[in-house]
Amino acid sequence: MYRVWNFLVNNSLLLIMGAVIALIWANIDNQSYQAFVHFQIWEDGPIGHYHNGHREMDLHYLVNDVLMALFFAIAAKEVWEAVVLKNGSLRGKKAATPLFATAGGMFGPIAVYLGLAAALGSETYSAVANGWAIPTATDIAFSYLVGRIVFGAGHPAVRFLLLLAIADDAIGLIILAVFYPSADLAPIWLLFSFCAAFAAYLGFNWLPRRLDRHKKDRPNSTFIRHKLGALPYILAGCASWYGFMRAGLHPALGLLPIVPAIPHADRAFGVFSAAHEYLHDLLNTMEHALKNPVEVVLFFFGLLNAGVPFSQMGDATWLVLAGLMLGKPIGVLSFGWFGAVVLRLGIPEGMRIIDLLTIGFVAGIGFTVSLFVASVAFDTGPVQDAAKMGALFSFAAAGLAILVGRITRVQKVVIP
């Protein structure tokens, strides 16, 4: 239990606190809560929402569009490691069945969400259809926490769940970029973002290493690292973020092109591995430095996004919940079974096919990313509030996962 509490404190407690405070505040005095959320910081500046011929930045924009870019950069770093590095968790046959399960965890919720919306009538369908991606999300931190409670830290299902969640994040980033632009697209600015990333990679990563070939002391790389450190990548990241904003893509994704440009060790130990603390390459060093600030950002994200009056519960609430708590487990089980049994890709030793059902319920905890997608899928108003309530209530999937785990007789594997 100490390890579970320690993980909660290190990764999720501030986010939960922010969400709880927001819920209480919004239901006691919603007017003052909304005034806080939309407090104007910069009424006519170079960044912010484009409104009446100029840009305005309020507190909500600062957190959701600017600071959350740090959160998505860390998520992108984990995805990039899993896909690119030699021992990455999403490389090779070991990732095949989790990728099938991930596909099920996407298509299942979408089918349930849109299918039930259509059954409620054309008016309801038109109002909520744009939120189809909300129930596709999986909150990595909370899912990992619940997975450890259900299966035990040493069970292969926990690693399978992490692979699924990482792949889910990768697809989720693509969905946000492609289907939820923040404004009319201006591709030339996207080119500006990628040029900034490429220039940083070429001048401060590739070129010093090229010049240091056959030199054991690596003078050029050492000079760049000691004298400039992360500065070139911070500046390139700011340029990339601005390019995403001007390109019409959601600016919270603006740091994604920079992640592959930063020098990185040629090995990875997996998400939440303590061994990462002993890697001192620049990318891991930057991630370590960002960990605590990002936790504070997540506190404010919860505070500024989870404040929904209970009276705003509606069709979108139940559709999001149905997608996460019905579509996820059905999709993960059916697609995972197809990959493991029909295509004979197999599953990890010590894991059963029926465990995929429990994994599906655990993956039904959408929370952080579902809240974020709800905030960009709908304009401010009752439908957005109702969808956010569904994302918040997705915590109930944890209880269902524990119950299903007991019914299917999961054998917990605890690391001594």
C-alpha positions in Angstrom: 0.0 0.0 0.0 2.9 2.4 0.7 4.1 2.0 -2.9 0.7 2.7 -4.3 0.4 5.8 -2.1 3.9 6.9 -3.0 3.1 6.6 -6.7 -0.2 8.6 -6.2 1.7 11.4 -4.4 4.4 11.5 -7.1 2.2 11.4 -10.2 -1.5 12.2 -9.6 -2.3 13.7 -6.2 -2.1 17.4 -7.3 -4.3 16.7 -10.3 -6.9 15.0 -8.1 -6.8 17.9 -5.7 -7.3 20.5 -8.4 -10.3 18.5 -9.9 -11.9 18.1 -6.5 -11.5 21.8 -5.6 -13.0 22.7 -9.0 -16.0 20.5 -8.6 -16.7 21.9 -5.1 -16.2 25.5 -6.2 -18.3 25.2 -9.3 -21.2 23.7 -7.4 -21.1 26.3 -4.6 -20.5 29.4 -6.6 -20.3 28.7 -10.4 -20.2 32.4 -11.3 -17.1 33.2 -9.3 -15.5 29.9 -10.6 -16.1 30.9 -14.2 -14.8 34.4 -13.6 -11.6 32.8 -12.2 -11.3 30.4 -15.2 -11.6 33.2 -17.8 -9.6 35.8 -15.9 -8.0 38.0 -18.6 -4.2 38.0 -18.5 -3.3 39.6 -21.9 -6.1 41.4 -23.8 -4.2 42.3 -26.9 -1.0 40.3 -27.3 0.8 38.0 -29.8 -0.7 34.8 -28.4 -4.1 33.7 -27.3 -7.6 33.1 -28.7 -8.2 35.1 -31.8 -11.3 37.3 -31.1 -12.6 40.5 -32.7 -9.5 41.1 -34.7 -6.9 40.6 -31.9 -5.7 37.8 -29.6 -6.8 37.5 -26.0 -5.2 35.2 -23.4 -7.1 34.2 -20.3 -6.1 31.8 -17.5 -7.7 28.9 -19.2 -5.7 29.5 -22.4 -2.5 29.8 -20.4 -2.9 26.4 -18.8 -4.7 24.4 -21.6 -2.9 25.8 -24.6 0.5 26.9 -23.3 1.5 25.0 -20.2 -0.1 21.7 -21.1 2.4 21.6 -24.0 4.9 20.4 -21.3 2.6 17.5 -20.4 2.2 16.4 -23.9 5.9 16.8 -24.6 6.6 14.3 -21.8 3.9 11.9 -23.2 5.5 12.3 -26.7 8.9 11.5 -25.2 7.6 8.2 -23.8 5.9 7.3 -27.2 9.1 8.2 -29.1 11.2 6.0 -26.9 8.8 3.1 -27.3 8.7 3.4 -31.1 12.3 4.4 -32.0 14.8 3.0 -29.5 16.2 -0.5 -30.0 14.5 -1.9 -27.0 11.4 0.2 -27.2 8.2 -1.3 -25.9 6.3 -0.7 -29.2 8.8 -2.4 -31.4 8.7 -6.0 -32.7 6.3 -8.8 -32.1 5.9 -8.1 -28.4 3.9 -5.0 -29.3 1.6 -6.7 -31.9 -1.2 -7.9 -29.6 -1.2 -4.7 -27.5 -1.5 -2.7 -30.7 -4.5 -4.8 -31.8 -6.0 -4.3 -28.3 -5.3 -0.5 -28.6 -7.2 -0.5 -31.9 -10.1 -2.1 -30.2 -9.8 0.4 -27.4 -10.3 3.1 -30.0 -13.0 1.7 -32.3 -15.1 0.2 -29.5 -15.7 3.5 -27.7 -16.3 5.4 -30.9 -18.8 2.8 -32.1 -20.7 2.8 -28.7 -20.6 6.6 -28.4 -21.8 7.4 -31.9 -24.2 4.4 -32.0 -26.0 5.4 -28.8 -26.0 9.0 -29.9 -27.7 8.1 -33.2 -30.2 6.0 -31.2 -31.1 9.1 -29.2 -32.1 10.9 -32.3 -30.7 13.2 -35.0 -30.9 16.3 -32.7 -28.8 14.7 -30.0 -26.4 13.2 -32.5 -25.7 16.6 -34.1 -25.1 18.1 -30.7 -22.6 15.5 -29.4 -21.1 13.9 -32.5 -17.9 16.0 -32.4 -17.0 14.4 -29.1 -16.5 11.0 -30.5 -12.8 11.0 -29.5 -13.4 11.8 -25.8 -13.9 8.1 -24.8 -10.9 6.9 -26.8 -8.5 8.3 -24.2 -6.7 6.3 -21.5 -5.1 8.1 -18.6 -1.7 6.4 -18.3 -0.9 7.4 -14.7 -4.3 6.4 -13.2 -4.6 3.3 -15.3 -1.1 2.2 -14.2 -2.1 2.8 -10.6 -5.3 0.7 -10.8 -3.5 -2.0 -12.9 -1.0 -2.4 -10.1 -3.8 -2.7 -7.5 -5.7 -5.3 -9.6 -2.9 -7.4 -11.0 0.0 -6.6 -8.7 3.2 -4.9 -9.8 4.8 -8.1 -11.1 1.9 -9.3 -13.3 2.6 -9.2 -17.1 -0.8 -7.6 -17.6 0.5 -4.4 -16.1 3.2 -4.2 -18.8 0.6 -5.0 -21.4 -1.6 -2.2 -20.1 1.3 0.2 -20.3 2.0 -0.7 -23.9 -1.7 -0.2 -24.7 -1.8 3.1 -22.9 1.4 4.4 -24.7 0.0 3.4 -28.1 -3.3 5.0 -27.1 -1.5 8.2 -26.3 0.3 8.1 -29.7 -2.9 7.8 -31.6 -4.6 10.3 -29.4 -2.0 12.9 -30.3 -2.6 12.3 -33.9 -6.4 12.6 -33.4 -6.0 15.9 -31.6 -3.7 17.3 -34.4 -5.8 16.1 -37.3 -9.5 16.3 -36.1 -9.4 19.1 -33.6 -7.6 22.1 -35.2 -7.9 25.3 -33.1 -8.4 27.6 -36.1 -8.3 27.6 -39.9 -5.2 25.7 -41.1 -2.2 27.6 -42.3 0.3 24.9 -43.3 3.2 27.3 -43.9 3.4 27.9 -40.1 3.6 24.2 -39.5 6.6 24.1 -41.8 8.0 26.9 -39.6 7.7 24.6 -36.6 9.4 21.6 -38.2 12.2 23.9 -39.5 12.8 25.2 -36.0 13.1 21.6 -34.7 15.3 20.5 -37.6 17.6 23.5 -37.2 18.0 22.7 -33.5 18.8 19.0 -34.3 21.2 19.8 -37.1 23.2 22.6 -35.3 23.2 21.3 -31.7 22.9 17.6 -32.0 23.9 16.1 -35.3 26.8 18.5 -36.2 28.7 18.3 -32.9 28.5 14.5 -32.9 29.6 14.5 -36.6 32.6 16.6 -35.7 33.4 14.4 -32.7 33.8 11.2 -34.7 36.9 9.3 -33.7 37.4 11.7 -30.7 37.0 10.0 -27.4 36.7 13.2 -25.4 33.9 14.5 -27.7 35.0 18.2 -27.3 32.3 19.7 -29.5 29.3 17.8 -28.0 30.7 18.5 -24.5 31.1 22.2 -25.2 27.5 22.5 -26.5 26.1 20.5 -23.5 28.1 22.5 -20.9 27.8 26.0 -22.4 24.4 25.9 -23.9 22.6 23.0 -22.3 18.9 22.9 -23.1 18.8 26.6 -24.3 18.7 25.9 -28.1 15.9 23.4 -27.6 13.9 25.7 -25.4 14.1 28.5 -28.0 13.3 26.0 -30.8 10.4 24.8 -28.7 9.0 28.3 -28.3 9.2 28.8 -32.0 7.6 25.4 -32.7 4.8 26.2 -30.2 4.1 29.5 -31.9 4.1 27.8 -35.3 1.5 25.4 -34.2 -0.7 28.2 -32.8 -0.4 30.1 -36.1 -0.9 27.0 -38.2 -4.3 26.4 -36.6 -3.3 23.1 -34.9 -3.8 22.9 -31.1 -0.8 24.7 -29.6 -0.6 22.2 -26.7 0.9 19.8 -29.2 3.5 22.5 -30.3 6.5 20.9 -28.6 6.1 17.5 -30.3 8.5 18.2 -33.2 11.3 19.2 -30.7 11.3 15.9 -28.8 13.1 13.8 -31.4 15.7 16.6 -31.9 17.0 16.5 -28.4 20.0 14.2 -27.6 18.9 11.0 -26.0 20.4 7.8 -24.6 20.1 4.7 -26.8 18.1 2.8 -24.2 14.8 3.1 -22.4 13.5 1.2 -19.3 9.8 1.8 -19.7 7.2 4.3 -18.4 7.5 5.0 -14.6 10.7 3.1 -14.3 13.0 4.4 -11.5 16.0 3.5 -13.6 15.3 6.6 -15.8 16.7 8.7 -12.8 20.1 7.4 -13.6 20.1 8.4 -17.3 21.8 11.8 -17.8 21.3 12.4 -21.5 19.8 15.8 -22.2 16.3 14.6 -23.0 16.0 12.6 -19.8 17.6 15.4 -17.8 15.0 17.9 -19.2 12.2 15.4 -18.4 13.4 15.1 -14.8 13.5 18.9 -14.5 10.0 19.2 -15.8 8.4 16.5 -13.6 7.5 18.7 -10.6 6.5 21.8 -12.7 4.2 19.6 -14.8 2.6 18.2 -11.7 1.7 21.8 -10.7 0.4 22.4 -14.3 -1.8 19.4 -13.9 -3.2 20.8 -10.6 -4.2 23.9 -12.5 -5.5 21.9 -15.4 -7.8 20.0 -13.0 -8.8 23.2 -11.3 -9.6 25.0 -14.5 -11.3 22.2 -16.4 -13.1 19.9 -13.9 -15.4 22.6 -12.4 -18.8 21.4 -13.7 -22.1 21.9 -11.9 -23.8 18.5 -11.3 -26.9 20.0 -12.8 -25.1 20.0 -16.2 -25.2 16.2 -16.5 -26.8 15.2 -19.8 -26.7 13.0 -22.8 -23.0 13.6 -23.4 -22.2 12.5 -19.9 -23.7 9.0 -20.4 -22.4 8.7 -23.9 -18.8 9.3 -22.7 -19.2 6.9 -19.8 -20.7 4.3 -22.1 -17.8 4.7 -24.5 -15.2 4.3 -21.8 -16.8 1.7 -19.6 -18.6 -0.4 -22.2 -16.8 0.3 -25.5 -13.3 0.1 -24.1 -13.5 -3.4 -22.5 -15.4 -4.9 -25.4 -13.1 -3.4 -27.9 -9.9 -4.4 -26.0 -11.1 -8.0 -25.4 -12.4 -8.6 -29.0 -9.5 -7.1 -30.9 -7.0 -8.5 -28.4 -8.5 -11.9 -28.8 -8.4 -11.6 -32.6 -4.7 -10.7 -32.6 -3.7 -13.3 -29.9 -5.8 -16.3 -31.0 -6.9 -15.9 -34.6 -3.7 -14.3 -35.9 -1.7 -16.4 -33.4 0.4 -13.4 -32.2 0.0 -14.7 -28.6 0.0 -12.9 -25.3 2.7 -12.6 -22.6 3.5 -15.6 -20.6 1.5 -15.7 -17.3 -1.4 -13.7 -18.8 -4.8 -15.1 -19.8 -7.2 -14.0 -22.6 -9.8 -13.2 -20.1 -7.4 -10.7 -18.5 -7.9 -8.5 -21.5 -11.4 -7.8 -20.2 -10.1 -6.5 -16.9 -7.4 -4.5 -18.8 -10.2 -3.0 -20.9 -12.0 -1.7 -17.8 -8.8 -0.3 -16.4 -8.1 1.5 -19.7 -11.6 3.0 -19.4 -10.2 5.6 -17.0 -10.1 8.5 -19.4 -9.8 11.5 -16.9 -6.9 13.8 -17.9 -6.8 13.3 -21.7 -10.6 12.9 -21.9 -11.1 16.2 -20.1 -8.6 17.8 -22.5 -10.4 16.5 -25.6 -13.8 17.5 -24.2 -12.5 21.1 -23.8 -11.4 21.2 -27.5 -14.3 19.1 -29.0 -17.1 21.4 -27.8 -17.5 25.1 -27.3 -18.0 26.3 -23.8 -21.5 25.5 -22.7 -23.8 22.7 -21.5 -22.7 20.0 -23.9 -19.0 20.6 -23.0 -19.9 20.5 -19.3 -21.8 17.3 -19.7 -19.0 15.6 -21.6 -16.5 16.7 -18.9 -18.7 15.2 -16.2 -18.5 11.9 -18.1 -14.7 12.1 -18.2 -14.6 12.8 -14.4 -17.0 9.9 -13.7 -14.8 7.5 -15.6 -13.0 6.9 -12.3 -15.8 4.4 -11.7 -14.1 2.1 -14.2 -11.5 1.5 -11.5 -14.1 -0.1 -9.3 -15.5 -2.2 -12.1 -11.9 -3.3 -13.0 -11.4 -4.5 -9.4 -14.7 -6.3 -9.4 -14.1 -7.9 -12.8 -10.6 -8.9 -11.7 -12.1 -10.8 -8.7 -14.9 -12.4 -10.8 -12.3 -13.7 -13.3 -10.0 -14.7 -10.5 -7.0 -12.7 -11.3 -3.9 -14.0 -9.5 -2.0 -10.9 -8.2 1.8 -11.0 -8.7 3.5 -8.8 -6.1 7.2 -7.8 -6.4 8.9 -8.6 -3.1 
